[in-house]
């Protein structure tokens, strides 16, 4: 029931992004993380992934506010979320860290000169994000897919901040992000349940 509600709210949020319905986005986006937290709690999961979802929710709210200051605050919340994910998904295995690292370097080289004052914060955040995706790959296929989609979603945000917005940019960001949270959360619950 909770997951169905999550998918319904996510679908409404994606439509709201496509239609530029700001008021609807304010109503739906802040619900995504809490719904998944509720799902985690009903499955007996009170751990760092639950905490990460809380910080992601705070980041979601911050990013609804226009302007660079709100963007940096949101990035800060998501940085803590990524570090919580990394700690939960440890250990970070070299066979996953190396290929993700090889993706991180050219992505930052591409964006660096276009980001201005955001270049260093994005560099730091993207390192934590890349570590999260690499660590997620060692948990399960579902969590790995979620980590990869989270990386894609935030790479799209980085491209937007650099003035390189692809068509349907907002919809792509929201779709990959909502799917990432869903896959990470449900995959984590499955992985932890099977290991106990």
C-alpha positions in Angstrom: 0.0 0.0 0.0 2.7 2.4 1.0 4.8 1.7 -2.1 1.7 2.1 -4.4 1.1 5.4 -2.8 4.7 6.4 -3.4 4.5 5.4 -7.1 1.2 7.4 -7.4 2.7 10.5 -5.7 5.9 10.2 -7.8 3.8 10.0 -11.0 1.9 13.2 -10.0 5.2 14.9 -9.2 6.6 14.0 -12.6 3.5 15.4 -14.4 3.7 18.5 -12.3 7.3 19.0 -13.3 6.4 18.5 -17.0 3.5 21.0 -16.7 5.4 23.4 -14.5 2.8 23.2 -11.7 4.9 24.6 -8.9 2.2 24.4 -6.3 1.6 20.7 -7.0 5.4 20.1 -6.8 5.5 21.7 -3.4 2.7 19.2 -2.3 4.1 16.1 -3.8 7.9 16.1 -3.8 8.3 16.5 0.0 6.2 13.4 0.4 8.5 11.0 -1.4 11.1 10.5 1.2 8.7 10.3 4.1 6.7 7.6 2.4 9.8 5.5 1.9 10.8 6.1 5.5 7.4 4.9 6.6 7.9 1.8 4.4 11.3 1.2 6.0 9.9 1.5 9.5 7.0 -0.9 8.8 9.7 -3.4 7.7 11.7 -2.9 10.8 14.5 -1.0 9.2 15.8 1.8 11.5 19.3 2.3 10.1 21.4 4.7 8.0 19.4 4.3 4.9 16.3 5.6 6.8 18.4 8.5 8.0 19.6 9.1 4.4 16.0 9.3 3.2 15.4 12.0 5.9 18.2 14.1 4.7 17.1 13.6 1.1 13.7 14.9 2.0 15.3 18.0 3.5 17.3 18.4 0.3 14.1 18.0 -1.8 12.4 20.9 0.1 15.5 23.1 -0.2 15.7 22.5 -4.0 12.1 23.6 -4.5 13.3 27.1 -3.5 14.8 29.0 -6.4 18.3 30.5 -6.2 21.9 29.5 -5.6 21.8 29.7 -1.8 18.9 27.2 -1.7 20.7 25.0 -4.2 23.8 24.9 -2.0 21.8 24.1 1.1 20.0 21.3 -0.8 23.3 20.0 -2.0 24.5 20.0 1.6 21.6 17.9 2.8 22.1 15.5 -0.1 25.8 15.3 0.7 24.9 14.0 4.2 22.4 11.6 2.6 25.1 10.2 0.3 27.5 9.7 3.1 24.8 7.9 5.1 24.2 5.6 2.1 27.9 4.9 1.7 28.2 4.0 5.4 25.2 1.7 5.1 26.4 0.0 1.9 30.0 -0.5 3.0 32.4 -2.0 2.2 33.3 -0.1 -1.0 34.8 -2.6 -3.3 37.5 -1.6 -5.8 35.9 -3.5 -8.7 33.0 -1.1 -8.5 34.9 2.0 -7.3 37.3 2.1 -10.2 34.8 2.2 -13.1 32.7 4.7 -11.3 35.8 6.8 -10.5 36.7 6.7 -14.2 33.2 8.2 -14.9 33.6 10.8 -12.2 36.8 12.4 -13.6 35.6 13.2 -17.1 32.2 14.3 -15.8 33.8 16.9 -13.5 36.2 18.0 -16.2 33.3 18.6 -18.5 31.4 20.7 -15.9 34.2 22.4 -14.1 34.7 25.5 -16.3 30.9 26.0 -16.7 29.9 25.9 -13.0 31.7 29.0 -11.7 31.2 29.3 -7.9 29.4 25.9 -7.8 32.4 24.0 -9.2 34.1 23.1 -5.9 30.8 22.2 -4.1 29.7 20.1 -7.1 33.2 18.4 -7.1 32.9 17.4 -3.5 29.2 16.3 -3.7 29.8 14.3 -6.9 32.6 12.4 -5.2 30.3 11.3 -2.4 27.6 10.5 -4.9 29.9 8.4 -7.0 31.1 6.6 -3.9 27.5 5.9 -3.0 26.7 4.4 -6.5 29.9 2.3 -6.3 29.0 1.0 -2.8 25.4 0.3 -3.8 26.7 -2.0 -6.6 28.0 -4.3 -3.9 24.7 -4.7 -2.1 22.3 -6.2 -4.7 21.3 -5.6 -8.3 18.3 -3.6 -7.3 20.2 -1.3 -5.0 22.9 -1.0 -7.7 20.3 0.1 -10.2 19.0 2.6 -7.7 22.5 4.0 -7.1 23.2 4.3 -10.8 19.9 6.1 -11.4 20.7 8.5 -8.5 24.0 9.2 -10.2 22.3 9.9 -13.5 19.7 12.1 -11.9 22.2 14.3 -10.2 24.5 14.4 -13.3 21.5 15.8 -15.1 21.1 18.4 -12.4 24.8 19.2 -12.8 24.4 19.6 -16.5 21.5 22.0 -15.9 23.5 24.1 -13.5 26.2 24.2 -16.2 23.7 25.5 -18.8 23.7 22.1 -20.6 20.0 21.2 -20.2 18.8 18.4 -22.4 15.2 18.2 -23.7 12.7 17.4 -20.9 15.4 18.0 -18.4 13.2 18.3 -15.3 11.1 15.3 -16.2 14.3 13.2 -16.7 15.7 14.4 -13.4 12.6 13.6 -11.4 11.9 10.3 -13.1 15.4 8.9 -12.5 15.4 10.3 -8.9 12.1 8.8 -7.9 13.1 5.5 -9.4 16.4 5.6 -7.7 14.9 6.1 -4.2 12.3 3.4 -4.9 15.0 0.9 -6.0 17.4 1.7 -3.2 14.8 1.5 -0.5 13.1 -1.7 -1.7 16.4 -3.3 -2.6 17.9 -2.5 0.8 14.9 -4.0 2.6 15.1 -7.2 0.5 18.9 -7.4 1.0 18.7 -6.9 4.8 15.8 -9.3 5.1 17.6 -12.1 3.3 20.8 -11.6 5.4 19.1 -12.0 8.7 
